[in-house]
């Protein structure tokens, strides 16, 4: 593997910026962000409990079950309320979760923001043609984004936003 020249600038991205980069790479995905009124050390241990928290946060997810885990890598099975059913491969580590299969991508990132936590949630299609459909899905995505943010704030009540 080629190494960059020692004088080349290196961009260090925190997990939320990394999630924004993933969002930019998937034209069929949407991203919503919010600030939680609790420190990262209090929020991420809760959010990383995917089996319990993901269905409570994401309106369409009825159940998420971890099938296998090996270090940061995991495989999950997702059952949705609208008929979604599938196996996803993913990565879960402090402040970062990304799950993907042939059709969909889900992601969550959290970073400390002083005494609060900045959180991003990403979801979308990874199918060819997603760019064409994206404008038609804007109203539904906004609604879902508001619901995810609302669910996050119900889970972590307080004043940040």
Residue pairs with C-beta under 8 A, 6 or more apart in sequence:
4 10
13 21
14 95
14 111
15 95
15 96
15 109
15 110
15 111
16 33
16 109
16 110
16 111
16 118
16 119
16 120
18 96
18 109
19 31
19 96
19 98
19 107
19 108
19 109
19 120
19 122
20 31
20 120
22 29
22 98
22 105
22 107
22 122
23 29
23 30
23 31
23 122
23 124
26 105
26 124
26 125
26 126
26 130
27 130
27 131
27 134
28 124
28 125
28 126
28 127
28 130
28 131
28 133
28 134
29 105
29 122
29 123
29 124
29 125
29 126
29 130
30 122
30 123
30 124
30 137
30 141
30 144
30 145
31 120
31 121
31 122
32 120
32 121
32 145
32 146
32 148
32 149
33 118
33 119
33 120
33 121
34 118
34 119
34 149
34 152
34 153
34 161
35 113
35 116
35 117
35 118
35 119
35 160
35 161
36 43
36 116
36 117
36 118
36 119
36 152
36 153
36 156
36 158
36 160
37 116
37 156
37 157
37 158
37 159
37 160
37 161
38 116
38 117
38 156
38 158
39 112
39 115
39 116
39 117
40 95
40 110
40 111
40 112
40 113
40 117
42 117
42 156
43 110
43 117
43 119
43 156
44 94
44 95
44 110
44 117
46 53
46 155
46 156
47 53
47 97
47 108
47 110
47 119
48 92
48 94
48 97
50 64
50 66
50 76
50 92
50 97
51 64
51 65
51 66
53 155
54 61
54 64
55 61
55 62
55 63
55 64
56 151
56 155
57 121
57 148
57 151
57 152
57 155
58 106
58 121
58 123
58 148
58 151
59 81
59 144
59 147
59 148
59 151
60 80
60 81
60 82
60 84
60 144
61 78
61 79
61 80
61 81
61 84
62 79
62 80
62 81
63 78
63 79
64 76
64 77
64 78
64 79
65 76
65 77
66 74
66 75
66 76
67 74
67 75
67 76
67 77
67 87
68 74
68 75
69 75
69 92
72 91
72 92
72 93
73 89
73 90
73 91
74 89
74 90
74 91
74 92
75 87
75 88
75 89
75 90
76 87
76 88
76 90
76 99
77 85
77 86
77 87
77 88
78 84
78 85
78 86
78 87
78 88
78 99
79 85
84 104
86 101
86 103
86 104
87 101
88 99
88 100
88 101
88 104
88 106
89 99
89 100
89 101
90 97
90 98
90 99
90 100
91 97
91 98
95 109
95 110
95 111
96 108
96 109
97 106
97 107
97 108
97 109
98 105
98 106
98 107
99 105
99 106
99 107
100 106
100 126
102 126
103 125
103 126
103 127
104 123
104 124
104 125
104 126
105 122
105 123
105 124
105 125
105 126
106 122
106 123
107 120
107 121
107 122
107 123
108 119
108 120
108 121
108 122
109 119
109 120
109 122
110 117
110 118
110 119
110 120
111 117
111 118
112 118
116 160
117 156
119 152
121 145
121 148
121 149
121 152
123 144
124 130
125 133
153 161
